[in-house]
Amino acid sequence: MDYADIPTRPANRAPVNHRIDWPVGMRSCLFLSFDFDAESAWFDGDPRGWRHEVTVSHGGFGPRVGLPKILELLAGLELSATFFVPAWVAEAHTGLCEAMLRGGHEIGHHGGFHLKPSPDDMDASLAELDRGFEALSRRLGLEPVGYRAPCGENYSVFLDHLMVRGVKYSSSWRDDVFPYRHVLDGSKPGPIELPANYFFDDWMHGLIKGSGRNLVAREEVLSMWRDELEVTHEWGGITTTILHPQVSGRPSRFKILREFLEEAKELDGLWIANGAQITEHLESSPTFGDGPETA
Ligand SMILES: [Zn+2]
């Protein structure tokens, strides 16, 4: 592909629509979501990665400590979240996934072996998607309605494939603080996007290895999260977290999460919900449409 082949149009064809009617009495929404990658995040796209046992053990902290602590926290706060789970994790940690479901949480699709989808190898990427559907169905008896791409990359051609398999929403794009409906090839309406907020990717400031950055202190993270939430709330948008039990389940990071969620619960007019609940609301909302914002 050459630069001359890049279409001269916005990368995202979805119209801008910043008028969202949240449930009665609600001003904005917090989409509380976690990526339960466990060890799979450390395979690094190579099955030989499994042999690096200490490296992989970074991910093992999620299932051994982080996830149980986070489930306990959410139960205490009476909050329902979405956990995006790769096929390998559904197989290796089935009991913990069952505990999520028992706790009233949603499980979404997060790939097979946590491989980054690639437009240069569509067959392998689509096989990854199918692997995810198959494992979630066989091990947990569920058909996911939400998808978040592993390693944060996604393609509209995948959205088409996901829709055929019953997926109603995606949470991968970073280009808005309001949900929108994707426009696929042929102007076909795609799934709803619940855009992710990179500020809430705990990996970026809570883990040294693999992030290429230094740890960020609690006060800085909390200050950043508070400001994002406060202004998104003023605007009436959606705040979408990208948290990882292997990061936010670490003691000092857990303290940040607990404090943030306790404050969020006190914010008047903030609707805290999982992705399936938000999507169901938007699909039934007469003002959430395909068209641009009108007066
Ligand atoms: Zn992930």
py3Dmol code that shows the C-alpha trace and the ligand (Angstrom):
import py3Dmol

protein = """\
ATOM      1  CA  MET A   1       0.000   0.000   0.000  1.00  0.00           C
ATOM      2  CA  ASP A   2       1.247   3.465  -0.891  1.00  0.00           C
ATOM      3  CA  TYR A   3       0.342   6.861   0.584  1.00  0.00           C
ATOM      4  CA  ALA A   4      -1.547   7.595  -2.625  1.00  0.00           C
ATOM      5  CA  ASP A   5      -3.854   4.682  -1.762  1.00  0.00           C
ATOM      6  CA  ILE A   6      -5.050   6.289   1.480  1.00  0.00           C
ATOM      7  CA  PRO A   7      -8.593   7.577   0.968  1.00  0.00           C
ATOM      8  CA  THR A   8      -8.983  11.332   1.475  1.00  0.00           C
ATOM      9  CA  ARG A   9     -11.827  11.175   3.968  1.00  0.00           C
ATOM     10  CA  PRO A  10     -12.081  10.967   7.751  1.00  0.00           C
ATOM     11  CA  ALA A  11     -10.885   7.596   9.000  1.00  0.00           C
ATOM     12  CA  ASN A  12     -14.175   7.190  10.868  1.00  0.00           C
ATOM     13  CA  ARG A  13     -17.298   7.585   8.743  1.00  0.00           C
ATOM     14  CA  ALA A  14     -19.705   7.654  11.701  1.00  0.00           C
ATOM     15  CA  PRO A  15     -21.516  11.002  11.971  1.00  0.00           C
ATOM     16  CA  VAL A  16     -20.823  13.092  15.049  1.00  0.00           C
ATOM     17  CA  ASN A  17     -23.721  12.911  17.485  1.00  0.00           C
ATOM     18  CA  HIS A  18     -23.230  14.528  20.870  1.00  0.00           C
ATOM     19  CA  ARG A  19     -26.795  14.452  22.064  1.00  0.00           C
ATOM     20  CA  ILE A  20     -27.236  11.337  24.147  1.00  0.00           C
ATOM     21  CA  ASP A  21     -30.293  10.782  26.304  1.00  0.00           C
ATOM     22  CA  TRP A  22     -29.127   8.716  29.238  1.00  0.00           C
ATOM     23  CA  PRO A  23     -31.705   7.041  31.516  1.00  0.00           C
ATOM     24  CA  VAL A  24     -34.044   9.428  33.333  1.00  0.00           C
ATOM     25  CA  GLY A  25     -32.194  11.520  35.889  1.00  0.00           C
ATOM     26  CA  MET A  26     -28.757  10.611  34.510  1.00  0.00           C
ATOM     27  CA  ARG A  27     -26.379  13.173  33.029  1.00  0.00           C
ATOM     28  CA  SER A  28     -23.502  10.966  31.896  1.00  0.00           C
ATOM     29  CA  CYS A  29     -22.330   7.395  31.981  1.00  0.00           C
ATOM     30  CA  LEU A  30     -19.373   5.458  33.368  1.00  0.00           C
ATOM     31  CA  PHE A  31     -18.777   2.262  31.403  1.00  0.00           C
ATOM     32  CA  LEU A  32     -16.885   0.221  33.964  1.00  0.00           C
ATOM     33  CA  SER A  33     -14.834  -2.294  32.022  1.00  0.00           C
ATOM     34  CA  PHE A  34     -11.836  -4.524  32.611  1.00  0.00           C
ATOM     35  CA  ASP A  35      -9.673  -6.576  30.268  1.00  0.00           C
ATOM     36  CA  PHE A  36      -9.069  -9.869  32.027  1.00  0.00           C
ATOM     37  CA  ASP A  37      -6.003 -10.839  29.996  1.00  0.00           C
ATOM     38  CA  ALA A  38      -4.247 -12.849  32.717  1.00  0.00           C
ATOM     39  CA  GLU A  39      -1.130 -14.606  31.361  1.00  0.00           C
ATOM     40  CA  SER A  40      -2.230 -14.213  27.732  1.00  0.00           C
ATOM     41  CA  ALA A  41      -1.097 -10.569  27.611  1.00  0.00           C
ATOM     42  CA  TRP A  42       2.486 -11.800  28.025  1.00  0.00           C
ATOM     43  CA  PHE A  43       2.583 -14.362  25.218  1.00  0.00           C
ATOM     44  CA  ASP A  44       3.580 -11.436  22.979  1.00  0.00           C
ATOM     45  CA  GLY A  45       2.123 -13.021  19.877  1.00  0.00           C
ATOM     46  CA  ASP A  46       4.476 -15.978  20.091  1.00  0.00           C
ATOM     47  CA  PRO A  47       3.543 -19.328  21.640  1.00  0.00           C
ATOM     48  CA  ARG A  48       7.147 -19.652  22.868  1.00  0.00           C
ATOM     49  CA  GLY A  49       6.363 -16.721  25.181  1.00  0.00           C
ATOM     50  CA  TRP A  50       4.641 -19.245  27.444  1.00  0.00           C
ATOM     51  CA  ARG A  51       8.062 -20.640  28.423  1.00  0.00           C
ATOM     52  CA  HIS A  52       9.142 -17.355  30.016  1.00  0.00           C
ATOM     53  CA  GLU A  53       7.549 -18.256  33.287  1.00  0.00           C
ATOM     54  CA  VAL A  54       8.530 -15.222  35.352  1.00  0.00           C
ATOM     55  CA  THR A  55       7.524 -12.815  32.598  1.00  0.00           C
ATOM     56  CA  VAL A  56       4.190 -14.582  32.256  1.00  0.00           C
ATOM     57  CA  SER A  57       3.748 -14.430  36.036  1.00  0.00           C
ATOM     58  CA  HIS A  58       3.068 -10.679  35.743  1.00  0.00           C
ATOM     59  CA  GLY A  59      -0.202 -11.747  34.155  1.00  0.00           C
ATOM     60  CA  GLY A  60      -0.755 -14.511  36.688  1.00  0.00           C
ATOM     61  CA  PHE A  61      -1.231 -11.865  39.359  1.00  0.00           C
ATOM     62  CA  GLY A  62      -4.619 -11.053  37.801  1.00  0.00           C
ATOM     63  CA  PRO A  63      -6.280 -14.415  38.417  1.00  0.00           C
ATOM     64  CA  ARG A  64      -4.405 -15.210  41.641  1.00  0.00           C
ATOM     65  CA  VAL A  65      -5.007 -11.918  43.447  1.00  0.00           C
ATOM     66  CA  GLY A  66      -6.318  -8.996  41.400  1.00  0.00           C
ATOM     67  CA  LEU A  67      -9.539 -10.374  40.026  1.00  0.00           C
ATOM     68  CA  PRO A  68     -10.873 -11.859  43.304  1.00  0.00           C
ATOM     69  CA  LYS A  69     -10.127  -8.566  45.080  1.00  0.00           C
ATOM     70  CA  ILE A  70     -11.833  -6.545  42.359  1.00  0.00           C
ATOM     71  CA  LEU A  71     -14.908  -8.803  42.357  1.00  0.00           C
ATOM     72  CA  GLU A  72     -15.111  -8.311  46.111  1.00  0.00           C
ATOM     73  CA  LEU A  73     -14.840  -4.530  45.707  1.00  0.00           C
ATOM     74  CA  LEU A  74     -17.554  -4.397  43.039  1.00  0.00           C
ATOM     75  CA  ALA A  75     -19.871  -6.574  45.123  1.00  0.00           C
ATOM     76  CA  GLY A  76     -19.417  -4.244  48.095  1.00  0.00           C
ATOM     77  CA  LEU A  77     -20.191  -1.202  45.958  1.00  0.00           C
ATOM     78  CA  GLU A  78     -23.045  -3.022  44.181  1.00  0.00           C
ATOM     79  CA  LEU A  79     -21.599  -2.240  40.746  1.00  0.00           C
ATOM     80  CA  SER A  80     -21.854  -4.299  37.587  1.00  0.00           C
ATOM     81  CA  ALA A  81     -18.914  -4.264  35.155  1.00  0.00           C
ATOM     82  CA  THR A  82     -17.874  -5.812  31.865  1.00  0.00           C
ATOM     83  CA  PHE A  83     -14.872  -8.139  31.730  1.00  0.00           C
ATOM     84  CA  PHE A  84     -13.401  -8.687  28.265  1.00  0.00           C
ATOM     85  CA  VAL A  85     -11.944 -12.193  28.205  1.00  0.00           C
ATOM     86  CA  PRO A  86      -9.772 -13.940  25.553  1.00  0.00           C
ATOM     87  CA  ALA A  87     -10.543 -17.567  24.635  1.00  0.00           C
ATOM     88  CA  TRP A  88      -7.373 -18.864  26.277  1.00  0.00           C
ATOM     89  CA  VAL A  89      -8.324 -17.175  29.573  1.00  0.00           C
ATOM     90  CA  ALA A  90     -11.877 -18.550  29.456  1.00  0.00           C
ATOM     91  CA  GLU A  91     -10.313 -22.011  29.147  1.00  0.00           C
ATOM     92  CA  ALA A  92      -7.542 -21.583  31.726  1.00  0.00           C
ATOM     93  CA  HIS A  93      -9.555 -19.642  34.321  1.00  0.00           C
ATOM     94  CA  THR A  94     -13.073 -20.911  33.804  1.00  0.00           C
ATOM     95  CA  GLY A  95     -13.920 -20.836  37.512  1.00  0.00           C
ATOM     96  CA  LEU A  96     -13.089 -17.129  37.808  1.00  0.00           C
ATOM     97  CA  CYS A  97     -15.163 -16.342  34.725  1.00  0.00           C
ATOM     98  CA  GLU A  98     -18.059 -18.203  36.305  1.00  0.00           C
ATOM     99  CA  ALA A  99     -17.575 -16.081  39.439  1.00  0.00           C
ATOM    100  CA  MET A 100     -17.876 -12.932  37.307  1.00  0.00           C
ATOM    101  CA  LEU A 101     -21.178 -14.141  35.914  1.00  0.00           C
ATOM    102  CA  ARG A 102     -22.447 -15.096  39.364  1.00  0.00           C
ATOM    103  CA  GLY A 103     -21.543 -11.573  40.523  1.00  0.00           C
ATOM    104  CA  GLY A 104     -23.866 -10.077  37.900  1.00  0.00           C
ATOM    105  CA  HIS A 105     -21.117  -8.950  35.526  1.00  0.00           C
ATOM    106  CA  GLU A 106     -20.965  -9.143  31.761  1.00  0.00           C
ATOM    107  CA  ILE A 107     -18.295 -11.061  29.843  1.00  0.00           C
ATOM    108  CA  GLY A 108     -17.249  -9.685  26.468  1.00  0.00           C
ATOM    109  CA  HIS A 109     -15.122 -11.100  23.642  1.00  0.00           C
ATOM    110  CA  HIS A 110     -11.402 -10.228  23.728  1.00  0.00           C
ATOM    111  CA  GLY A 111      -9.859 -12.434  21.045  1.00  0.00           C
ATOM    112  CA  GLY A 112      -8.359 -15.913  21.240  1.00  0.00           C
ATOM    113  CA  PHE A 113      -4.730 -15.856  22.339  1.00  0.00           C
ATOM    114  CA  HIS A 114      -4.755 -12.074  22.803  1.00  0.00           C
ATOM    115  CA  LEU A 115      -3.214 -11.556  19.382  1.00  0.00           C
ATOM    116  CA  LYS A 116      -3.331  -8.148  17.763  1.00  0.00           C
ATOM    117  CA  PRO A 117      -5.683  -8.356  14.762  1.00  0.00           C
ATOM    118  CA  SER A 118      -3.945  -7.579  11.485  1.00  0.00           C
ATOM    119  CA  PRO A 119      -5.415  -6.487   8.161  1.00  0.00           C
ATOM    120  CA  ASP A 120      -2.440  -8.223   6.513  1.00  0.00           C
ATOM    121  CA  ASP A 121      -3.525 -11.629   7.736  1.00  0.00           C
ATOM    122  CA  MET A 122      -7.285 -11.578   7.767  1.00  0.00           C
ATOM    123  CA  ASP A 123      -7.690 -15.341   7.834  1.00  0.00           C
ATOM    124  CA  ALA A 124      -5.679 -15.689  11.036  1.00  0.00           C
ATOM    125  CA  SER A 125      -7.404 -12.688  12.593  1.00  0.00           C
ATOM    126  CA  LEU A 126     -10.876 -13.997  11.789  1.00  0.00           C
ATOM    127  CA  ALA A 127      -9.880 -17.408  13.159  1.00  0.00           C
ATOM    128  CA  GLU A 128      -8.964 -15.618  16.407  1.00  0.00           C
ATOM    129  CA  LEU A 129     -12.442 -14.128  16.558  1.00  0.00           C
ATOM    130  CA  ASP A 130     -14.024 -17.524  15.967  1.00  0.00           C
ATOM    131  CA  ARG A 131     -11.798 -19.072  18.641  1.00  0.00           C
ATOM    132  CA  GLY A 132     -13.157 -16.520  21.111  1.00  0.00           C
ATOM    133  CA  PHE A 133     -16.796 -17.227  20.289  1.00  0.00           C
ATOM    134  CA  GLU A 134     -16.221 -20.960  20.500  1.00  0.00           C
ATOM    135  CA  ALA A 135     -14.489 -20.901  23.908  1.00  0.00           C
ATOM    136  CA  LEU A 136     -16.999 -18.532  25.514  1.00  0.00           C
ATOM    137  CA  SER A 137     -19.842 -20.718  24.289  1.00  0.00           C
ATOM    138  CA  ARG A 138     -18.319 -24.081  25.210  1.00  0.00           C
ATOM    139  CA  ARG A 139     -16.857 -23.150  28.597  1.00  0.00           C
ATOM    140  CA  LEU A 140     -19.370 -20.572  29.791  1.00  0.00           C
ATOM    141  CA  GLY A 141     -22.455 -21.114  27.645  1.00  0.00           C
ATOM    142  CA  LEU A 142     -22.597 -17.490  26.557  1.00  0.00           C
ATOM    143  CA  GLU A 143     -22.855 -15.530  23.340  1.00  0.00           C
ATOM    144  CA  PRO A 144     -21.072 -12.208  23.874  1.00  0.00           C
ATOM    145  CA  VAL A 145     -22.700  -8.965  22.728  1.00  0.00           C
ATOM    146  CA  GLY A 146     -19.567  -6.864  23.289  1.00  0.00           C
ATOM    147  CA  TYR A 147     -16.054  -6.952  21.807  1.00  0.00           C
ATOM    148  CA  ARG A 148     -12.836  -5.155  22.675  1.00  0.00           C
ATOM    149  CA  ALA A 149      -9.853  -5.806  20.430  1.00  0.00           C
ATOM    150  CA  PRO A 150      -6.726  -7.227  22.082  1.00  0.00           C
ATOM    151  CA  CYS A 151      -3.747  -4.844  21.978  1.00  0.00           C
ATOM    152  CA  GLY A 152      -6.108  -2.003  21.121  1.00  0.00           C
ATOM    153  CA  GLU A 153      -6.407  -2.436  17.361  1.00  0.00           C
ATOM    154  CA  ASN A 154      -9.561  -3.093  15.397  1.00  0.00           C
ATOM    155  CA  TYR A 155     -10.896  -2.870  11.834  1.00  0.00           C
ATOM    156  CA  SER A 156     -14.311  -2.159  10.398  1.00  0.00           C
ATOM    157  CA  VAL A 157     -14.148  -5.388   8.381  1.00  0.00           C
ATOM    158  CA  PHE A 158     -14.013  -7.257  11.694  1.00  0.00           C
ATOM    159  CA  LEU A 159     -17.058  -5.351  12.911  1.00  0.00           C
ATOM    160  CA  ASP A 160     -19.022  -6.821  10.025  1.00  0.00           C
ATOM    161  CA  HIS A 161     -17.932 -10.310  11.027  1.00  0.00           C
ATOM    162  CA  LEU A 162     -18.699  -9.644  14.704  1.00  0.00           C
ATOM    163  CA  MET A 163     -22.196  -8.397  13.919  1.00  0.00           C
ATOM    164  CA  VAL A 164     -23.013 -11.568  12.022  1.00  0.00           C
ATOM    165  CA  ARG A 165     -22.093 -13.456  15.203  1.00  0.00           C
ATOM    166  CA  GLY A 166     -24.403 -11.343  17.374  1.00  0.00           C
ATOM    167  CA  VAL A 167     -22.052  -8.652  18.679  1.00  0.00           C
ATOM    168  CA  LYS A 168     -23.922  -5.394  19.273  1.00  0.00           C
ATOM    169  CA  TYR A 169     -21.192  -3.134  20.535  1.00  0.00           C
ATOM    170  CA  SER A 170     -17.459  -2.556  20.220  1.00  0.00           C
ATOM    171  CA  SER A 171     -15.212  -0.725  22.667  1.00  0.00           C
ATOM    172  CA  SER A 172     -11.897  -0.133  20.936  1.00  0.00           C
ATOM    173  CA  TRP A 173     -11.928   3.218  19.131  1.00  0.00           C
ATOM    174  CA  ARG A 174     -10.513   6.288  20.924  1.00  0.00           C
ATOM    175  CA  ASP A 175     -12.007   9.128  18.944  1.00  0.00           C
ATOM    176  CA  ASP A 176     -14.954  10.342  20.999  1.00  0.00           C
ATOM    177  CA  VAL A 177     -16.419  10.767  24.456  1.00  0.00           C
ATOM    178  CA  PHE A 178     -19.891   9.949  23.157  1.00  0.00           C
ATOM    179  CA  PRO A 179     -21.118   6.601  21.870  1.00  0.00           C
ATOM    180  CA  TYR A 180     -21.885   6.340  18.160  1.00  0.00           C
ATOM    181  CA  ARG A 181     -22.953   3.797  15.590  1.00  0.00           C
ATOM    182  CA  HIS A 182     -20.279   2.621  13.147  1.00  0.00           C
ATOM    183  CA  VAL A 183     -20.792   3.035   9.422  1.00  0.00           C
ATOM    184  CA  LEU A 184     -19.448   0.072   7.479  1.00  0.00           C
ATOM    185  CA  ASP A 185     -18.719  -0.415   3.794  1.00  0.00           C
ATOM    186  CA  GLY A 186     -21.719   0.326   1.631  1.00  0.00           C
ATOM    187  CA  SER A 187     -22.980   2.801   4.277  1.00  0.00           C
ATOM    188  CA  LYS A 188     -24.279  -0.169   6.230  1.00  0.00           C
ATOM    189  CA  PRO A 189     -24.963   0.565   9.923  1.00  0.00           C
ATOM    190  CA  GLY A 190     -22.467  -1.240  12.127  1.00  0.00           C
ATOM    191  CA  PRO A 191     -22.397  -1.979  15.848  1.00  0.00           C
ATOM    192  CA  ILE A 192     -22.497   0.722  18.484  1.00  0.00           C
ATOM    193  CA  GLU A 193     -19.113   2.007  19.628  1.00  0.00           C
ATOM    194  CA  LEU A 194     -18.556   2.727  23.325  1.00  0.00           C
ATOM    195  CA  PRO A 195     -15.255   4.553  22.791  1.00  0.00           C
ATOM    196  CA  ALA A 196     -12.470   3.724  25.207  1.00  0.00           C
ATOM    197  CA  ASN A 197     -10.671   6.403  27.205  1.00  0.00           C
ATOM    198  CA  TYR A 198      -6.901   5.929  27.102  1.00  0.00           C
ATOM    199  CA  PHE A 199      -6.465   7.931  30.325  1.00  0.00           C
ATOM    200  CA  PHE A 200      -8.209   5.042  32.052  1.00  0.00           C
ATOM    201  CA  ASP A 201      -5.846   2.384  30.693  1.00  0.00           C
ATOM    202  CA  ASP A 202      -4.148   1.485  33.972  1.00  0.00           C
ATOM    203  CA  TRP A 203      -1.383  -0.310  32.046  1.00  0.00           C
ATOM    204  CA  MET A 204      -0.087   3.099  30.919  1.00  0.00           C
ATOM    205  CA  HIS A 205       0.702   4.354  34.405  1.00  0.00           C
ATOM    206  CA  GLY A 206       0.511   1.325  36.651  1.00  0.00           C
ATOM    207  CA  LEU A 207       2.947  -1.182  35.194  1.00  0.00           C
ATOM    208  CA  ILE A 208       6.567  -0.606  34.285  1.00  0.00           C
ATOM    209  CA  LYS A 209       7.329  -3.711  32.254  1.00  0.00           C
ATOM    210  CA  GLY A 210       5.648  -3.702  28.894  1.00  0.00           C
ATOM    211  CA  SER A 211       4.422  -0.116  29.103  1.00  0.00           C
ATOM    212  CA  GLY A 212       7.756   1.593  28.494  1.00  0.00           C
ATOM    213  CA  ARG A 213       6.833   4.201  31.093  1.00  0.00           C
ATOM    214  CA  ASN A 214       7.444   4.880  34.717  1.00  0.00           C
ATOM    215  CA  LEU A 215       4.911   4.209  37.405  1.00  0.00           C
ATOM    216  CA  VAL A 216       2.701   7.216  38.027  1.00  0.00           C
ATOM    217  CA  ALA A 217       1.920   8.133  41.625  1.00  0.00           C
ATOM    218  CA  ARG A 218      -1.504   7.640  43.117  1.00  0.00           C
ATOM    219  CA  GLU A 219      -2.248  11.374  43.410  1.00  0.00           C
ATOM    220  CA  GLU A 220      -1.467  11.954  39.741  1.00  0.00           C
ATOM    221  CA  VAL A 221      -3.604   9.057  38.549  1.00  0.00           C
ATOM    222  CA  LEU A 222      -6.528  10.045  40.754  1.00  0.00           C
ATOM    223  CA  SER A 223      -6.275  13.669  39.691  1.00  0.00           C
ATOM    224  CA  MET A 224      -6.276  12.654  36.016  1.00  0.00           C
ATOM    225  CA  TRP A 225      -9.222  10.288  36.453  1.00  0.00           C
ATOM    226  CA  ARG A 226     -11.220  12.824  38.480  1.00  0.00           C
ATOM    227  CA  ASP A 227     -10.756  15.543  35.855  1.00  0.00           C
ATOM    228  CA  GLU A 228     -11.651  13.233  32.963  1.00  0.00           C
ATOM    229  CA  LEU A 229     -14.784  12.080  34.753  1.00  0.00           C
ATOM    230  CA  GLU A 230     -15.793  15.571  35.882  1.00  0.00           C
ATOM    231  CA  VAL A 231     -15.618  17.165  32.434  1.00  0.00           C
ATOM    232  CA  THR A 232     -17.077  14.170  30.598  1.00  0.00           C
ATOM    233  CA  HIS A 233     -19.938  14.390  33.106  1.00  0.00           C
ATOM    234  CA  GLU A 234     -20.412  18.092  32.343  1.00  0.00           C
ATOM    235  CA  TRP A 235     -20.491  17.283  28.629  1.00  0.00           C
ATOM    236  CA  GLY A 236     -22.972  14.435  29.123  1.00  0.00           C
ATOM    237  CA  GLY A 237     -20.715  11.801  27.564  1.00  0.00           C
ATOM    238  CA  ILE A 238     -19.355   8.377  28.399  1.00  0.00           C
ATOM    239  CA  THR A 239     -16.270   7.573  30.473  1.00  0.00           C
ATOM    240  CA  THR A 240     -14.961   4.146  29.482  1.00  0.00           C
ATOM    241  CA  THR A 241     -12.301   2.455  31.558  1.00  0.00           C
ATOM    242  CA  ILE A 242      -9.673  -0.006  30.256  1.00  0.00           C
ATOM    243  CA  LEU A 243      -8.588  -1.564  33.528  1.00  0.00           C
ATOM    244  CA  HIS A 244      -6.636  -4.783  34.036  1.00  0.00           C
ATOM    245  CA  PRO A 245      -6.964  -6.908  37.190  1.00  0.00           C
ATOM    246  CA  GLN A 246      -3.218  -7.659  36.950  1.00  0.00           C
ATOM    247  CA  VAL A 247      -2.541  -3.907  37.301  1.00  0.00           C
ATOM    248  CA  SER A 248      -5.445  -2.404  39.263  1.00  0.00           C
ATOM    249  CA  GLY A 249      -5.484  -5.445  41.529  1.00  0.00           C
ATOM    250  CA  ARG A 250      -1.986  -4.580  42.829  1.00  0.00           C
ATOM    251  CA  PRO A 251      -2.319  -3.190  46.367  1.00  0.00           C
ATOM    252  CA  SER A 252      -1.376   0.426  45.692  1.00  0.00           C
ATOM    253  CA  ARG A 253      -3.342   0.517  42.419  1.00  0.00           C
ATOM    254  CA  PHE A 254      -6.312  -1.148  44.075  1.00  0.00           C
ATOM    255  CA  LYS A 255      -6.401   1.752  46.525  1.00  0.00           C
ATOM    256  CA  ILE A 256      -6.677   4.200  43.590  1.00  0.00           C
ATOM    257  CA  LEU A 257      -9.477   2.201  41.992  1.00  0.00           C
ATOM    258  CA  ARG A 258     -11.388   1.867  45.248  1.00  0.00           C
ATOM    259  CA  GLU A 259     -11.175   5.585  45.953  1.00  0.00           C
ATOM    260  CA  PHE A 260     -12.169   6.501  42.411  1.00  0.00           C
ATOM    261  CA  LEU A 261     -15.202   4.202  42.382  1.00  0.00           C
ATOM    262  CA  GLU A 262     -16.348   5.350  45.815  1.00  0.00           C
ATOM    263  CA  GLU A 263     -16.255   8.949  44.575  1.00  0.00           C
ATOM    264  CA  ALA A 264     -17.936   8.068  41.279  1.00  0.00           C
ATOM    265  CA  LYS A 265     -20.794   6.425  43.144  1.00  0.00           C
ATOM    266  CA  GLU A 266     -21.421   9.712  44.942  1.00  0.00           C
ATOM    267  CA  LEU A 267     -21.505  11.779  41.737  1.00  0.00           C
ATOM    268  CA  ASP A 268     -25.052  12.921  41.178  1.00  0.00           C
ATOM    269  CA  GLY A 269     -26.466  11.844  37.814  1.00  0.00           C
ATOM    270  CA  LEU A 270     -23.647   9.431  36.903  1.00  0.00           C
ATOM    271  CA  TRP A 271     -24.960   6.153  35.515  1.00  0.00           C
ATOM    272  CA  ILE A 272     -22.433   3.370  36.210  1.00  0.00           C
ATOM    273  CA  ALA A 273     -23.203   0.373  34.027  1.00  0.00           C
ATOM    274  CA  ASN A 274     -21.790  -2.498  32.007  1.00  0.00           C
ATOM    275  CA  GLY A 275     -21.579  -2.495  28.209  1.00  0.00           C
ATOM    276  CA  ALA A 276     -24.614  -4.686  27.587  1.00  0.00           C
ATOM    277  CA  GLN A 277     -26.804  -2.427  29.751  1.00  0.00           C
ATOM    278  CA  ILE A 278     -25.557   0.722  28.000  1.00  0.00           C
ATOM    279  CA  THR A 279     -26.042  -0.793  24.547  1.00  0.00           C
ATOM    280  CA  GLU A 280     -29.555  -1.968  25.388  1.00  0.00           C
ATOM    281  CA  HIS A 281     -30.429   1.540  26.549  1.00  0.00           C
ATOM    282  CA  LEU A 282     -28.997   3.214  23.438  1.00  0.00           C
ATOM    283  CA  GLU A 283     -30.730   0.781  21.095  1.00  0.00           C
ATOM    284  CA  SER A 284     -34.069   1.599  22.664  1.00  0.00           C
ATOM    285  CA  SER A 285     -33.428   5.358  22.689  1.00  0.00           C
ATOM    286  CA  PRO A 286     -35.301   7.196  19.906  1.00  0.00           C
ATOM    287  CA  THR A 287     -32.698   9.974  19.873  1.00  0.00           C
ATOM    288  CA  PHE A 288     -29.680   7.690  19.422  1.00  0.00           C
ATOM    289  CA  GLY A 289     -29.558   7.490  15.729  1.00  0.00           C
ATOM    290  CA  ASP A 290     -27.413   7.274  12.699  1.00  0.00           C
ATOM    291  CA  GLY A 291     -27.691  10.933  11.793  1.00  0.00           C
ATOM    292  CA  PRO A 292     -25.687  13.991  12.764  1.00  0.00           C
ATOM    293  CA  GLU A 293     -26.673  16.129  15.667  1.00  0.00           C
ATOM    294  CA  THR A 294     -29.707  18.294  15.010  1.00  0.00           C
ATOM    295  CA  ALA A 295     -30.932  21.189  17.101  1.00  0.00           C
TER     296      ALA A 295
END
"""
ligand_1 = """\
1
ZN
Zn -6.176 -7.231 26.594
"""
view = py3Dmol.view(width=600, height=400)
view.addModel(protein, "pdb")
view.setStyle({"model": 0}, {"cartoon": {"style": "trace"}})
view.addModel(ligand_1, "xyz")
view.setStyle({"model": 1}, {"stick": {}})
view.zoomTo()
view.show()
